Amino acid sequence: YYKFSGFETFLFIWEKEQEYEVEICELEVSLAYSYCPDCVLEQGVRFIEFKDKAYFYTKDNLKDALTQDYRNTFHFSPYKNWMNDPNGLCWFKGYYHLFYQYNPNGQEWGNMHWGHAVSKDLLHWVHQPVAAYPQIELNGCEGEYRGGAFSGSAVIEKDVIHLFMIIAGSCYDRPAVFRYESDDLKSWKYAGILYGETDPQYGIAECPDFFYLDGTWVLIVSYIYADGRKDGRDVVWYTGTYKDGKFDPENKGLLDEGKDYYAPQSFEVEGERISAGWNCHRLGQHIAQPGSANGSLSLPRKLAVKNGKLYSQVIPQIQELFTEKAENGPYFLSMRKTKEIKESTVLSLAGSLAGKVNLYIGETALKLTLEKEDADAK
């Protein structure tokens, strides 16, 4: 199930002011890069493509390599190959750090590593060396010996970033989030179930995120549907109380309606809670092209709790990029009815802390409404 598809990793040290000749025989190079440890945070890695000669791409000319027709330009994605869950999001010594599930050997899931990128503004990212590798002993193993560098978190202690695994899954065939305790961030002891989900449509819990925000406890869980359908995944938020190692939810909802949004993680910086998730191609939209990437990072969002509900909106530095305003209408919405509408259907067009804009679609009429969550909101 956890496949390692017959590739190996090679590492060697370049000597200064030396010339090297690379001869590639009977193998395919899926990813190659070099870097200077002393300046890699600022300069990033230098990707290498072996064609008729060696081509080098730094952060300054990387756009020359990212010429695929179906390539993300607004969202972060790896230089090439597969990406899924963001991991270890944190702010550390002047940089935002993004780690993420990464397959350096192809545009499909497998061979789980941790990719790494840094940013000073959550807009412009600099690619870093691969941060974590699966155990080489797992290469080709079957049966009980399987695994990889899967989803986890980062803890900053004494000016050092520690990476560790957190756990969610199922218990007695029901989704559950498990709690572990540690005194040294190395040895961990099972401390019970933090929360168990009873909704029968969900089969497995993944990527839990648990934090205190605006005076209440928040739990975010990514769920796989019990029936196994490809689009059967939800990201659910809960707000509630935490006591004696147990979380008791009082409110819940979907963090995002889209089925291509999954596995978000959050972190705190300067008193604000920032979250980002994986934009996956769960519905099969990815079009593979040589040198391209599959998967991207969602736009980072600022989270807030108000009246017991969790809200999210893209961070201000992204909102500032949208400088063009739409002119006054009218605007026309083209719709094709695929089945008889017997009851009113609601299409949510926009939402914010102030309220939401809904389009109500009836059998014979349409109605556009602005519904305020807070009567005093402007």
N, C-alpha and C positions, 0 to 999 in steps of 0.2 A: 504493500500500500504506500509506504513512504519510499519512493524510488530514488536511487542514485544511479544515474544512467551512464556508468562507465566513463567518467571523466576524472582527471586528476588536476591538482593545483600545484604549480611550480612557482617558487620564489627564489630570486637571486639578487644580490646587491651589486648595483652599478658602481664602478670605481670612477672617481672624477677624472676628467680630461683623458678618457679612454674611448676608443672606438670599438664597437661590437658588431659582429656579423651573425645574424640569426638565420638558420636553415631549418625549414619546416618540412618534414617528410612524413607522409602517410598519417596525418592527423589534421583536425580542424581546430582552430583557435576560436573559442566561443567568447572570450573576454580577455583583453590584455591592457594593462596600464602600468605606469610608473609614477613615483612621487618622491618628494623630498620630505622626510619626517619633520624637519624644522619649520617648514612653511606650508604644510599641506592644508591646515585649516583655512588659510587665506587664499592660497593658489589652487587647492584641490588637486586631483589626480590628472595625469596626462594620459588619455586613452590612445591606444595604438591599434591601427588596422594594417594587417599584412596583406597587400595586394601585389601589384607589380613591384612595389617597394613599400617601405614602412611609412605610413601616414600618421602624424601626431596631432591630437586635438586637445587643447587646453580650454579653460573656461572662456578664454577670449575669442577662440575661433570654433567653439563647439557647434555653433549653429550650422557650420559648413557640413557637419556629419549628420545632422538631424533633418534630413531632406525628404523623409518618407511622406507620402501623401496622407497617411492616416496616423499622424504623430501629434500628441498633445503639445500645445505651445503655451497654454495659460496655466495648466496644472503641472505640478512636479511629477515627473516620471523618471525611471532609471535611464541611463544612457542607452541600454538595450536590454532585452529579455524580460522575464516575468517579475512582477511586483504584486504583493498583496498586503496584509495587515501592517499598519504603522505600529512601531514599538518604541519604547524608551524615550518618548517625547520629553524634552526638558530644556531649560535655559541654564547655560553653564559658561561662566567666564566670557561673557560677551557674545555668545552664539546660541541660537536655537539649534538643538540637535534632533534630527529625525533618523531613527533606525527603522528598518522595514524588512518584512519577509521578502526574500530575493532568491530567484533561481538564475545564477549566472550562465547557465548552460542551455537556455531555451526560452521560448515565449509561452510555455505552458507550466502549470504547477509542478513542483518537484525539487529535489536537491536543496532543501531549505537552508539558506544562509541568512545573515543579517546584512543588508545594505546600509549605507550611512551617507548622510548629507547634512550640511550645516547652512545656516542663514543668519543674517543680522536683522532681517525685517519680515520674515515669513513670506516674502515675495520672491526673492532671488536666492537660489540654492546653489551650493558648490558641492560637487560630488567628492566623496571621501573613499578611502580604501574599504573593502569589505571588512566588517567589524567582527563577525562571528561565523565560524565554520562548523558543519556537522562533524562528528567523530569519524575519522577515516575508517575505523574498524567497522562502521555500519555500512560501508560500501558493499552492496551486493547481498547483504544479510536478509534472510527471510524469517518468518515465524515471529517469536517473541522479541527478537533483537531488531528493533527498528526505531527510527526517530529522526531528529534533525534539530537545527537551531530554530525552534518555533517561537511563538509569541511570548513576550515578557515585558518587563518594565525596567526603569532605571531609578536608582536611588543615589543621591549625592551625599556623601559623607566625608568630611575632612578634605574637601577640595578634590575628591576622586569620584568618578562616576562608576557605580556598581550596577551590573546588569543581572537580573534574576528572573526566574520563571514564576508565573502565577497560574492558577488552575481553575478551570470551569469545565463542566461536562454534563454528566448525568449520574443519578444515583437511584437505584431501583427503577430504572427506565423513565425517570423524570428529570428534566433539566435542573441543574443546581450550580450554585457558586460556593466554592470551598474556601475556608479561611485557614491560613497558616501563620505561625508566629516564629520569630527569630530574635535572638539577642545579639547576634554578630553578623547578620546578613549572609551567613554561610551555611549554618545548620538550621533546618526548618522543621517544625513540628506541627502536625495536623491538629487543628483546633476546632473542627466541626463545620457544619454547613451554615454559611452566612445567610443564604436565601434559597428556597426551592420554589420553582414555578409549577403551577398546577394547570395552566391552560393546556388542553389536550392537543392543540395544533402544533405545539413546539416539542421537538424531540431532544435537542442537544443545546446546551448553553455554551457560548464561547466569549472570549475577550471581555471579561468583566472590568468595569471601571467604577470605583467606589470612592466618594469624596464628600466633604462638607462644604456647602456653598450657600451663602445668603441665609444662614440660620437654620438650615435643614440638611439632612443627609440625602445624597443622591446616589443611585445605583443605575448604571447603564449596562445592558447585556445584549449581546448579539445572539440570535436564535436561528437554528436550522429547523425547518418544518419537519414534523414527524413523518409525513408522507414522502419525503425525499425529492420533491419536484425541484427543478433547477432554479426557478424564481422564488422558491419558498424560503426566504430569509427576511427577518425583521430585526431592527435595532430598537429596543424598548427601553424607555427611561422610567424610573420610579423615584418618587420622593417619599420620605417617611422618617421613622425613628430607628436608632441603633442602640441596643442595650444588651448587655451580657452576651456579646458575640453574635447576636441575631439582628437582622434587619427586618423591620416590619413596614411594608409599603402602605401609603395612604392614598397616593395618586399615581397614575401611570399613563403612558402614551407612546406614540412612535416618534423617535427622534428625527426620522426622515421618511417620507412616503416612497422614495425611490427604491427600487429593488436592486439598483447597481451601487448602493451605498451600504457599507458594512464595516464592522470591526473598528469603530472609532476609539481613540484613546485621548485622554486630556492631561493637562498639567497646569500648574499655577505659576504665574509670573507677575510680580508687582501687584498682587492682590486680585488678579483676574484669572478666570479659568478658561483656557484655550483648548479647543478640541479639533481633531482632524480624523478623517476616516479613509477607508480604501474605496476608490471608485473602481468597482470590478465590472467585468463584462459577463455578468451572470446570465444574461439573456443571449449570449452568443454573438455580440456585435463585432468582436475583435476581428480585424482583417490583418493576417500575418503578412509582413513584408521583411525582407532581409535587413538586419540592422535596426529593426524597430523595437518597441516596447509594448507590453501588454499589462495594463493596470496603471493607475495614477493615484495621487493624493488628492483628497477633496480640498476645497478651499477651507483654510482654517476658520473656525467660528468661535465667537465669544459666547459663553454660556451664562445664563442668569436664571434664578428661581424667583417667581412672582406669584403670590396667591397659591402656593403649593404646586405650581406647574413649572416645568423646565422649558426655557426658550433658548433659541440659538439664532445668531445672525453673523454674517461674515464680518471679519475684523475690520476696524475703521480704515486701515491702510489699503484695503482692497476696495472698500466702498468709495474711497476717494478717486479711484481710477475711473469710475463711471461718471464722467463729466458731462456727457450728452444727455439732455432731457427730451423726452418725447413731446412732440407738439400736440396741441389739442386735437381731439378726434374729429369725426367719428372713426372708429376702428371696426373692422369686420372679422368675425370668427367663422371660419368654414368648418362645418361638422358633417360627418356622414353617420347616419343612424344605422346601426347593425342589428338592433333588436327593438321590439316595441318597448316604449317607456311608459310604464304604468304608474310609477311613483317618481317624485322629484329626485333627480340626481344632482349631487353637489360637486362642483369643480372648484378647488381652491386655487386662486390666481396669484395671491400674494399674502404675506403675513409678516408681522413684526410684533414688538412688545405692545404696541398701541392697539392692535387688532388685526383683522384679516379681511381680505376681499374675496367673496365667494360668488360664483355663478351658479344659479339654480336652473337646472334644465328640466322642464316639465314636458308633458305630452304635447302641449300646444303653445307654450310660452317660455320665455327666458326672463330671469330676474337677477340683476346684479346688486349685491348688497355690501356695505361696509359694516362689519360687526366689531365693536370695540370691546376688548377685554376689560378695559379700565375706563370708566365714564369720564375721568379727569384727564385722560391721555390726550395729547395734542396730535 
